[in-house]
Amino acid sequence: MFEIFKASSGGYFWHLKANNGEKLCHSEVYTTKQAAQNGIDAVKRVAPAAPVYDRT
């Protein structure tokens, strides 16, 4: 799930959480709530096709 938060310094950011509640990743701080939502939409759109590069 995605959660949107208001930053203490102003702006908005999001977390992506697993089903067990563990935070998987977080975003940068966006200037508007709509920009944060746009970031979520971009991740949803791109993630299914995102390649994995093993750099080990």
PDB file with SEQRES, HELIX, SHEET and CRYST1 records, atoms N, CA, C and O in Angstrom:
SEQRES   1 A   56  MET PHE GLU ILE PHE LYS ALA SER SER GLY GLY TYR PHE          
SEQRES   2 A   56  TRP HIS LEU LYS ALA ASN ASN GLY GLU LYS LEU CYS HIS          
SEQRES   3 A   56  SER GLU VAL TYR THR THR LYS GLN ALA ALA GLN ASN GLY          
SEQRES   4 A   56  ILE ASP ALA VAL LYS ARG VAL ALA PRO ALA ALA PRO VAL          
SEQRES   5 A   56  TYR ASP ARG THR                                              
HELIX    1 AA1 LYS A   33  VAL A   46  1                                  14    
HELIX    2 AA2 ALA A   47  ALA A   49  5                                   3    
SHEET    1 AA1 3 PHE A   2  LYS A   6  0                                        
SHEET    2 AA1 3 TYR A  12  LYS A  17 -1                                        
SHEET    3 AA1 3 LYS A  23  HIS A  26 -1                                        
CRYST1    1.000    1.000    1.000  90.00  90.00  90.00 P 1           1          
ATOM      1  N   MET A   1       0.831  -1.169   0.000  1.00  0.00           N  
ATOM      2  CA  MET A   1       0.000   0.000   0.000  1.00  0.00           C  
ATOM      3  C   MET A   1       0.876   1.233   0.000  1.00  0.00           C  
ATOM      4  O   MET A   1       2.026   1.185   0.436  1.00  0.00           O  
ATOM      5  N   PHE A   2       0.344   2.321  -0.480  1.00  0.00           N  
ATOM      6  CA  PHE A   2       1.017   3.609  -0.441  1.00  0.00           C  
ATOM      7  C   PHE A   2       0.359   4.468   0.634  1.00  0.00           C  
ATOM      8  O   PHE A   2      -0.861   4.440   0.802  1.00  0.00           O  
ATOM      9  N   GLU A   3       1.172   5.227   1.357  1.00  0.00           N  
ATOM     10  CA  GLU A   3       0.671   6.183   2.341  1.00  0.00           C  
ATOM     11  C   GLU A   3       1.281   7.544   2.033  1.00  0.00           C  
ATOM     12  O   GLU A   3       2.483   7.647   1.788  1.00  0.00           O  
ATOM     13  N   ILE A   4       0.466   8.577   2.044  1.00  0.00           N  
ATOM     14  CA  ILE A   4       0.947   9.944   1.826  1.00  0.00           C  
ATOM     15  C   ILE A   4       1.000  10.651   3.173  1.00  0.00           C  
ATOM     16  O   ILE A   4       0.077  10.548   3.981  1.00  0.00           O  
ATOM     17  N   PHE A   5       2.094  11.370   3.400  1.00  0.00           N  
ATOM     18  CA  PHE A   5       2.314  12.109   4.643  1.00  0.00           C  
ATOM     19  C   PHE A   5       2.617  13.572   4.336  1.00  0.00           C  
ATOM     20  O   PHE A   5       3.092  13.910   3.252  1.00  0.00           O  
ATOM     21  N   LYS A   6       2.335  14.420   5.299  1.00  0.00           N  
ATOM     22  CA  LYS A   6       2.728  15.825   5.213  1.00  0.00           C  
ATOM     23  C   LYS A   6       4.063  15.961   5.939  1.00  0.00           C  
ATOM     24  O   LYS A   6       4.188  15.547   7.091  1.00  0.00           O  
ATOM     25  N   ALA A   7       5.049  16.531   5.280  1.00  0.00           N  
ATOM     26  CA  ALA A   7       6.383  16.701   5.854  1.00  0.00           C  
ATOM     27  C   ALA A   7       6.378  17.843   6.866  1.00  0.00           C  
ATOM     28  O   ALA A   7       5.667  18.831   6.682  1.00  0.00           O  
ATOM     29  N   SER A   8       7.153  17.716   7.914  1.00  0.00           N  
ATOM     30  CA  SER A   8       7.224  18.770   8.930  1.00  0.00           C  
ATOM     31  C   SER A   8       7.813  20.057   8.365  1.00  0.00           C  
ATOM     32  O   SER A   8       7.530  21.147   8.861  1.00  0.00           O  
ATOM     33  N   SER A   9       8.623  19.926   7.337  1.00  0.00           N  
ATOM     34  CA  SER A   9       9.236  21.101   6.710  1.00  0.00           C  
ATOM     35  C   SER A   9       8.367  21.671   5.590  1.00  0.00           C  
ATOM     36  O   SER A   9       8.768  22.614   4.908  1.00  0.00           O  
ATOM     37  N   GLY A  10       7.186  21.101   5.404  1.00  0.00           N  
ATOM     38  CA  GLY A  10       6.307  21.493   4.312  1.00  0.00           C  
ATOM     39  C   GLY A  10       6.425  20.499   3.178  1.00  0.00           C  
ATOM     40  O   GLY A  10       7.454  19.838   3.036  1.00  0.00           O  
ATOM     41  N   GLY A  11       5.398  20.386   2.377  1.00  0.00           N  
ATOM     42  CA  GLY A  11       5.392  19.446   1.276  1.00  0.00           C  
ATOM     43  C   GLY A  11       4.826  18.105   1.696  1.00  0.00           C  
ATOM     44  O   GLY A  11       4.307  17.948   2.801  1.00  0.00           O  
ATOM     45  N   TYR A  12       4.935  17.141   0.794  1.00  0.00           N  
ATOM     46  CA  TYR A  12       4.344  15.824   0.991  1.00  0.00           C  
ATOM     47  C   TYR A  12       5.307  14.755   0.506  1.00  0.00           C  
ATOM     48  O   TYR A  12       6.124  14.998  -0.381  1.00  0.00           O  
ATOM     49  N   PHE A  13       5.205  13.563   1.098  1.00  0.00           N  
ATOM     50  CA  PHE A  13       6.001  12.426   0.676  1.00  0.00           C  
ATOM     51  C   PHE A  13       5.181  11.165   0.876  1.00  0.00           C  
ATOM     52  O   PHE A  13       4.144  11.190   1.538  1.00  0.00           O  
ATOM     53  N   TRP A  14       5.647  10.055   0.300  1.00  0.00           N  
ATOM     54  CA  TRP A  14       4.915   8.802   0.444  1.00  0.00           C  
ATOM     55  C   TRP A  14       5.839   7.667   0.842  1.00  0.00           C  
ATOM     56  O   TRP A  14       7.051   7.711   0.628  1.00  0.00           O  
ATOM     57  N   HIS A  15       5.225   6.648   1.428  1.00  0.00           N  
ATOM     58  CA  HIS A  15       5.882   5.372   1.728  1.00  0.00           C  
ATOM     59  C   HIS A  15       5.142   4.291   0.960  1.00  0.00           C  
ATOM     60  O   HIS A  15       3.927   4.362   0.778  1.00  0.00           O  
ATOM     61  N   LEU A  16       5.880   3.300   0.516  1.00  0.00           N  
ATOM     62  CA  LEU A  16       5.301   2.074  -0.026  1.00  0.00           C  
ATOM     63  C   LEU A  16       5.522   1.008   1.032  1.00  0.00           C  
ATOM     64  O   LEU A  16       6.654   0.762   1.447  1.00  0.00           O  
ATOM     65  N   LYS A  17       4.439   0.375   1.470  1.00  0.00           N  
ATOM     66  CA  LYS A  17       4.531  -0.631   2.525  1.00  0.00           C  
ATOM     67  C   LYS A  17       4.091  -1.995   2.017  1.00  0.00           C  
ATOM     68  O   LYS A  17       3.207  -2.107   1.166  1.00  0.00           O  
ATOM     69  N   ALA A  18       4.732  -3.038   2.561  1.00  0.00           N  
ATOM     70  CA  ALA A  18       4.376  -4.422   2.259  1.00  0.00           C  
ATOM     71  C   ALA A  18       3.113  -4.797   3.027  1.00  0.00           C  
ATOM     72  O   ALA A  18       2.654  -4.043   3.885  1.00  0.00           O  
ATOM     73  N   ASN A  19       2.558  -5.959   2.717  1.00  0.00           N  
ATOM     74  CA  ASN A  19       1.352  -6.428   3.408  1.00  0.00           C  
ATOM     75  C   ASN A  19       1.550  -6.571   4.911  1.00  0.00           C  
ATOM     76  O   ASN A  19       0.593  -6.446   5.676  1.00  0.00           O  
ATOM     77  N   ASN A  20       2.789  -6.833   5.344  1.00  0.00           N  
ATOM     78  CA  ASN A  20       3.060  -6.977   6.776  1.00  0.00           C  
ATOM     79  C   ASN A  20       3.326  -5.635   7.459  1.00  0.00           C  
ATOM     80  O   ASN A  20       3.649  -5.602   8.646  1.00  0.00           O  
ATOM     81  N   GLY A  21       3.194  -4.524   6.720  1.00  0.00           N  
ATOM     82  CA  GLY A  21       3.377  -3.197   7.293  1.00  0.00           C  
ATOM     83  C   GLY A  21       4.791  -2.664   7.212  1.00  0.00           C  
ATOM     84  O   GLY A  21       5.038  -1.511   7.566  1.00  0.00           O  
ATOM     85  N   GLU A  22       5.727  -3.488   6.748  1.00  0.00           N  
ATOM     86  CA  GLU A  22       7.117  -3.044   6.644  1.00  0.00           C  
ATOM     87  C   GLU A  22       7.274  -2.028   5.516  1.00  0.00           C  
ATOM     88  O   GLU A  22       6.761  -2.220   4.414  1.00  0.00           O  
ATOM     89  N   LYS A  23       7.994  -0.943   5.810  1.00  0.00           N  
ATOM     90  CA  LYS A  23       8.235   0.080   4.798  1.00  0.00           C  
ATOM     91  C   LYS A  23       9.257  -0.433   3.795  1.00  0.00           C  
ATOM     92  O   LYS A  23      10.369  -0.808   4.165  1.00  0.00           O  
ATOM     93  N   LEU A  24       8.873  -0.447   2.522  1.00  0.00           N  
ATOM     94  CA  LEU A  24       9.761  -0.923   1.467  1.00  0.00           C  
ATOM     95  C   LEU A  24      10.577   0.209   0.867  1.00  0.00           C  
ATOM     96  O   LEU A  24      11.757   0.029   0.564  1.00  0.00           O  
ATOM     97  N   CYS A  25       9.965   1.373   0.691  1.00  0.00           N  
ATOM     98  CA  CYS A  25      10.680   2.522   0.154  1.00  0.00           C  
ATOM     99  C   CYS A  25       9.909   3.794   0.476  1.00  0.00           C  
ATOM    100  O   CYS A  25       8.765   3.753   0.928  1.00  0.00           O  
ATOM    101  N   HIS A  26      10.559   4.915   0.232  1.00  0.00           N  
ATOM    102  CA  HIS A  26       9.933   6.214   0.475  1.00  0.00           C  
ATOM    103  C   HIS A  26      10.321   7.165  -0.646  1.00  0.00           C  
ATOM    104  O   HIS A  26      11.296   6.944  -1.364  1.00  0.00           O  
ATOM    105  N   SER A  27       9.556   8.201  -0.774  1.00  0.00           N  
ATOM    106  CA  SER A  27       9.791   9.152  -1.860  1.00  0.00           C  
ATOM    107  C   SER A  27      10.589  10.349  -1.377  1.00  0.00           C  
ATOM    108  O   SER A  27      10.902  10.493  -0.195  1.00  0.00           O  
ATOM    109  N   GLU A  28      10.899  11.186  -2.323  1.00  0.00           N  
ATOM    110  CA  GLU A  28      11.412  12.518  -2.017  1.00  0.00           C  
ATOM    111  C   GLU A  28      10.259  13.356  -1.458  1.00  0.00           C  
ATOM    112  O   GLU A  28       9.115  12.899  -1.451  1.00  0.00           O  
ATOM    113  N   VAL A  29      10.541  14.558  -0.996  1.00  0.00           N  
ATOM    114  CA  VAL A  29       9.484  15.471  -0.561  1.00  0.00           C  
ATOM    115  C   VAL A  29       9.038  16.288  -1.768  1.00  0.00           C  
ATOM    116  O   VAL A  29       9.839  16.949  -2.429  1.00  0.00           O  
ATOM    117  N   TYR A  30       7.748  16.224  -2.031  1.00  0.00           N  
ATOM    118  CA  TYR A  30       7.144  16.962  -3.140  1.00  0.00           C  
ATOM    119  C   TYR A  30       6.540  18.255  -2.613  1.00  0.00           C  
ATOM    120  O   TYR A  30       6.164  18.335  -1.444  1.00  0.00           O  
ATOM    121  N   THR A  31       6.445  19.253  -3.459  1.00  0.00           N  
ATOM    122  CA  THR A  31       5.917  20.553  -3.016  1.00  0.00           C  
ATOM    123  C   THR A  31       4.414  20.550  -2.840  1.00  0.00           C  
ATOM    124  O   THR A  31       3.880  21.340  -2.062  1.00  0.00           O  
ATOM    125  N   THR A  32       3.712  19.661  -3.562  1.00  0.00           N  
ATOM    126  CA  THR A  32       2.250  19.608  -3.450  1.00  0.00           C  
ATOM    127  C   THR A  32       1.798  18.169  -3.257  1.00  0.00           C  
ATOM    128  O   THR A  32       2.510  17.224  -3.598  1.00  0.00           O  
ATOM    129  N   LYS A  33       0.613  18.024  -2.709  1.00  0.00           N  
ATOM    130  CA  LYS A  33       0.037  16.696  -2.525  1.00  0.00           C  
ATOM    131  C   LYS A  33      -0.213  16.039  -3.884  1.00  0.00           C  
ATOM    132  O   LYS A  33      -0.020  14.833  -4.037  1.00  0.00           O  
ATOM    133  N   GLN A  34      -0.637  16.824  -4.861  1.00  0.00           N  
ATOM    134  CA  GLN A  34      -0.870  16.283  -6.197  1.00  0.00           C  
ATOM    135  C   GLN A  34       0.421  15.757  -6.810  1.00  0.00           C  
ATOM    136  O   GLN A  34       0.408  14.731  -7.489  1.00  0.00           O  
ATOM    137  N   ALA A  35       1.523  16.439  -6.583  1.00  0.00           N  
ATOM    138  CA  ALA A  35       2.812  15.967  -7.089  1.00  0.00           C  
ATOM    139  C   ALA A  35       3.191  14.636  -6.435  1.00  0.00           C  
ATOM    140  O   ALA A  35       3.738  13.757  -7.101  1.00  0.00           O  
ATOM    141  N   ALA A  36       2.907  14.481  -5.136  1.00  0.00           N  
ATOM    142  CA  ALA A  36       3.165  13.209  -4.461  1.00  0.00           C  
ATOM    143  C   ALA A  36       2.302  12.109  -5.066  1.00  0.00           C  
ATOM    144  O   ALA A  36       2.783  10.998  -5.290  1.00  0.00           O  
ATOM    145  N   GLN A  37       1.038  12.404  -5.332  1.00  0.00           N  
ATOM    146  CA  GLN A  37       0.144  11.428  -5.958  1.00  0.00           C  
ATOM    147  C   GLN A  37       0.643  11.064  -7.355  1.00  0.00           C  
ATOM    148  O   GLN A  37       0.576   9.905  -7.762  1.00  0.00           O  
ATOM    149  N   ASN A  38       1.144  12.062  -8.085  1.00  0.00           N  
ATOM    150  CA  ASN A  38       1.708  11.793  -9.415  1.00  0.00           C  
ATOM    151  C   ASN A  38       2.910  10.854  -9.317  1.00  0.00           C  
ATOM    152  O   ASN A  38       3.099   9.994 -10.177  1.00  0.00           O  
ATOM    153  N   GLY A  39       3.725  11.019  -8.265  1.00  0.00           N  
ATOM    154  CA  GLY A  39       4.861  10.126  -8.042  1.00  0.00           C  
ATOM    155  C   GLY A  39       4.406   8.696  -7.795  1.00  0.00           C  
ATOM    156  O   GLY A  39       4.998   7.755  -8.321  1.00  0.00           O  
ATOM    157  N   ILE A  40       3.361   8.531  -7.001  1.00  0.00           N  
ATOM    158  CA  ILE A  40       2.792   7.203  -6.755  1.00  0.00           C  
ATOM    159  C   ILE A  40       2.297   6.603  -8.058  1.00  0.00           C  
ATOM    160  O   ILE A  40       2.566   5.439  -8.356  1.00  0.00           O  
ATOM    161  N   ASP A  41       1.571   7.401  -8.836  1.00  0.00           N  
ATOM    162  CA  ASP A  41       1.046   6.920 -10.115  1.00  0.00           C  
ATOM    163  C   ASP A  41       2.172   6.476 -11.044  1.00  0.00           C  
ATOM    164  O   ASP A  41       2.032   5.484 -11.758  1.00  0.00           O  
ATOM    165  N   ALA A  42       3.283   7.205 -11.037  1.00  0.00           N  
ATOM    166  CA  ALA A  42       4.429   6.856 -11.878  1.00  0.00           C  
ATOM    167  C   ALA A  42       5.031   5.519 -11.447  1.00  0.00           C  
ATOM    168  O   ALA A  42       5.375   4.696 -12.295  1.00  0.00           O  
ATOM    169  N   VAL A  43       5.159   5.298 -10.154  1.00  0.00           N  
ATOM    170  CA  VAL A  43       5.703   4.023  -9.667  1.00  0.00           C  
ATOM    171  C   VAL A  43       4.776   2.881 -10.056  1.00  0.00           C  
ATOM    172  O   VAL A  43       5.237   1.831 -10.504  1.00  0.00           O  
ATOM    173  N   LYS A  44       3.477   3.078  -9.889  1.00  0.00           N  
ATOM    174  CA  LYS A  44       2.518   2.038 -10.265  1.00  0.00           C  
ATOM    175  C   LYS A  44       2.607   1.710 -11.758  1.00  0.00           C  
ATOM    176  O   LYS A  44       2.478   0.552 -12.155  1.00  0.00           O  
ATOM    177  N   ARG A  45       2.822   2.712 -12.557  1.00  0.00           N  
ATOM    178  CA  ARG A  45       2.867   2.540 -14.008  1.00  0.00           C  
ATOM    179  C   ARG A  45       4.159   1.843 -14.455  1.00  0.00           C  
ATOM    180  O   ARG A  45       4.125   0.983 -15.335  1.00  0.00           O  
ATOM    181  N   VAL A  46       5.286   2.207 -13.855  1.00  0.00           N  
ATOM    182  CA  VAL A  46       6.587   1.741 -14.314  1.00  0.00           C  
ATOM    183  C   VAL A  46       7.035   0.437 -13.638  1.00  0.00           C  
ATOM    184  O   VAL A  46       7.707  -0.376 -14.273  1.00  0.00           O  
ATOM    185  N   ALA A  47       6.683   0.225 -12.387  1.00  0.00           N  
ATOM    186  CA  ALA A  47       7.225  -0.893 -11.614  1.00  0.00           C  
ATOM    187  C   ALA A  47       6.990  -2.272 -12.224  1.00  0.00           C  
ATOM    188  O   ALA A  47       7.908  -3.092 -12.191  1.00  0.00           O  
ATOM    189  N   PRO A  48       5.815  -2.578 -12.779  1.00  0.00           N  
ATOM    190  CA  PRO A  48       5.638  -3.935 -13.319  1.00  0.00           C  
ATOM    191  C   PRO A  48       6.626  -4.277 -14.433  1.00  0.00           C  
ATOM    192  O   PRO A  48       6.957  -5.446 -14.630  1.00  0.00           O  
ATOM    193  N   ALA A  49       7.092  -3.280 -15.151  1.00  0.00           N  
ATOM    194  CA  ALA A  49       8.004  -3.524 -16.268  1.00  0.00           C  
ATOM    195  C   ALA A  49       9.461  -3.182 -15.940  1.00  0.00           C  
ATOM    196  O   ALA A  49      10.332  -3.303 -16.802  1.00  0.00           O  
ATOM    197  N   ALA A  50       9.724  -2.765 -14.725  1.00  0.00           N  
ATOM    198  CA  ALA A  50      11.079  -2.337 -14.360  1.00  0.00           C  
ATOM    199  C   ALA A  50      12.031  -3.535 -14.334  1.00  0.00           C  
ATOM    200  O   ALA A  50      11.754  -4.539 -13.679  1.00  0.00           O  
ATOM    201  N   PRO A  51      13.139  -3.427 -15.040  1.00  0.00           N  
ATOM    202  CA  PRO A  51      14.116  -4.520 -15.012  1.00  0.00           C  
ATOM    203  C   PRO A  51      14.866  -4.544 -13.686  1.00  0.00           C  
ATOM    204  O   PRO A  51      14.911  -3.545 -12.968  1.00  0.00           O  
ATOM    205  N   VAL A  52      15.454  -5.692 -13.369  1.00  0.00           N  
ATOM    206  CA  VAL A  52      16.289  -5.830 -12.172  1.00  0.00           C  
ATOM    207  C   VAL A  52      17.717  -6.052 -12.644  1.00  0.00           C  
ATOM    208  O   VAL A  52      17.981  -6.965 -13.426  1.00  0.00           O  
ATOM    209  N   TYR A  53      18.634  -5.222 -12.174  1.00  0.00           N  
ATOM    210  CA  TYR A  53      20.040  -5.368 -12.511  1.00  0.00           C  
ATOM    211  C   TYR A  53      20.788  -5.855 -11.284  1.00  0.00           C  
ATOM    212  O   TYR A  53      20.859  -5.147 -10.280  1.00  0.00           O  
ATOM    213  N   ASP A  54      21.338  -7.042 -11.351  1.00  0.00           N  
ATOM    214  CA  ASP A  54      22.120  -7.601 -10.252  1.00  0.00           C  
ATOM    215  C   ASP A  54      23.542  -7.103 -10.421  1.00  0.00           C  
ATOM    216  O   ASP A  54      24.249  -7.538 -11.330  1.00  0.00           O  
ATOM    217  N   ARG A  55      23.962  -6.208  -9.568  1.00  0.00           N  
ATOM    218  CA  ARG A  55      25.292  -5.611  -9.661  1.00  0.00           C  
ATOM    219  C   ARG A  55      26.261  -6.163  -8.616  1.00  0.00           C  
ATOM    220  O   ARG A  55      27.205  -5.493  -8.199  1.00  0.00           O  
ATOM    221  N   THR A  56      26.000  -7.400  -8.211  1.00  0.00           N  
ATOM    222  CA  THR A  56      26.885  -7.989  -7.198  1.00  0.00           C  
ATOM    223  C   THR A  56      28.119  -8.596  -7.813  1.00  0.00           C  
ATOM    224  O   THR A  56      28.965  -9.133  -7.098  1.00  0.00           O  
TER     225      THR A  56                                                      
END                                                                             
